[in-house]
């Protein structure tokens, strides 16, 4: 799946900074031509607004690229 997404979208790993400045991957997000796919795979980080923040940043980035069909 990651191979497909990396070839057909912009794929990013979502990381969280834990103690001692150690970055831990907790999910991923893909910006496709007609959709955004996001997964927060670590249950303890779900429901904390991380996904909402990631989507917001990705929409802002896409608009900067000229995306006009975004919500």
C-alpha positions as CSV (number, residue, x, y, z in Angstrom):
1,X,0.0,0.0,0.0
2,X,2.8,2.4,0.8
3,X,4.4,1.8,-2.5
4,X,1.2,2.7,-4.3
5,X,0.6,5.8,-2.2
6,X,4.2,7.0,-2.5
7,X,3.9,6.7,-6.3
8,X,0.4,8.3,-6.6
9,X,0.3,10.9,-3.8
10,X,2.5,12.9,-1.4
11,X,2.9,10.5,1.5
12,X,4.0,11.8,4.9
13,X,4.7,10.1,8.2
14,X,3.0,11.7,11.3
15,X,5.4,11.7,14.2
16,X,5.1,12.8,17.8
17,X,8.0,14.2,19.9
18,X,8.3,12.2,23.1
19,X,10.7,12.5,26.1
20,X,14.3,13.3,25.4
21,X,13.4,14.7,21.9
22,X,12.8,11.2,20.5
23,X,10.4,11.2,17.5
24,X,7.9,8.4,17.3
25,X,5.9,7.6,14.2
26,X,2.2,7.4,15.0
27,X,0.5,7.4,11.6
28,X,0.6,8.7,8.1
29,X,-1.2,11.0,5.7
30,X,-1.4,11.1,1.9
31,X,-2.4,14.0,-0.3
32,X,-3.9,12.6,-3.4
33,X,-5.3,14.5,-6.4
34,X,-8.9,14.1,-5.2
35,X,-8.7,13.1,-1.5
36,X,-6.7,13.1,1.7
37,X,-6.1,9.8,3.5
38,X,-5.0,9.8,7.1
39,X,-4.4,7.1,9.7
40,X,-3.4,7.6,13.3
41,X,-2.3,4.0,14.0
42,X,-1.4,4.3,17.7
43,X,-4.7,4.3,19.7
44,X,-3.4,6.5,22.6
45,X,-3.0,9.4,20.2
46,X,-6.5,9.2,18.7
47,X,-9.1,11.8,19.7
48,X,-6.4,14.3,20.7
49,X,-6.8,16.6,17.7
50,X,-3.6,15.5,16.0
51,X,-5.5,14.3,12.8
52,X,-7.4,17.6,12.7
53,X,-4.2,19.6,12.9
54,X,-2.5,17.5,10.3
55,X,-5.4,17.8,7.9
56,X,-5.5,21.6,8.4
57,X,-1.8,21.9,7.6
58,X,-2.1,19.7,4.6
59,X,-5.1,21.7,3.2
60,X,-3.1,24.9,3.7
61,X,-0.1,23.3,1.8
62,X,-2.4,22.1,-1.0
63,X,-4.0,25.5,-1.4
64,X,-0.4,26.9,-1.7
65,X,0.1,24.5,-4.6
66,X,-3.0,25.8,-6.3
67,X,-5.6,23.3,-5.1
68,X,-9.0,24.9,-5.7
69,X,-11.4,22.0,-5.1
70,X,-10.7,21.8,-1.3
71,X,-13.1,22.3,1.5
